[in-house]
């Protein structure tokens, strides 16, 4: 089996159903769906078990310590060669995503190197297409790694090491840097819009934005030299990073900003 699509949930209601429907619409059927539920009480999982009952849907109900613990638990149940984490409320961008990714895997992968295949996302909050950086290097790791909704992970990467639960907001970011610096995974960009990203979720609250800043600094110091961190901080300051973040998140300016970014990236 090529893909394990992992959906973690707790009282997600209709968002869970719509996310599963977006998976079901894929033209490529070489996948399984792992639903990891933290004991929902809203009836959404029971409804799903009846409505979508089939061999490819596997539902596991376990107590967890948050979203990253649930993702780790789901990995233990997955059997696909590549793992993809699709949050409740996020959808595949269109019905051909898995077919396009499978074709890219077949074209590039030799089965030996550990790889992450990643593409782009579309933000529903702003309507903007967000292009991932086609080249992953130290500076990209500091400021602009693709979000997990854009990444297909070789299952062996998560088998070697799961998400670190000490990071409440940035565990996926830390894991990506571990894959790059420690596991020496090959990062392969695909010109594919992978997911329609809901946004305004867990990591977007005011408290978690503050926590994200603290965790980011802790993580980069863990993987980068002090001189590198200082240089990249200076670059971000000179290039007006806070202003660019505002422009990227504002519905009126996000489209133009992302269009300029795509031209810089060559997309």
Secondary structure, DSSP 8 states (H G I E B T S, - for coil): --EEEEEEESS-THHHHHHHHHHHT-S---EEEEEEES--SSSHHHHHHHHT-STTEEEEE---SSHHHHHHHHHHH--SSEEEE--TT-EESSTTHHHHHHHHHHHH--SSS-EEEEEEEEETTT--EE---SS--HHHHHH----GGGEEEEHHHHHH----TT-SS-HHHHHHHHHHHTS--EEEEEEEEEEEE--SSGGGSHHHHHHHHHHHHHHHHHHS-HHHHHHHHHHHHHTTHHHHHHHHH-TTTHHHHHHHHHHHHT-
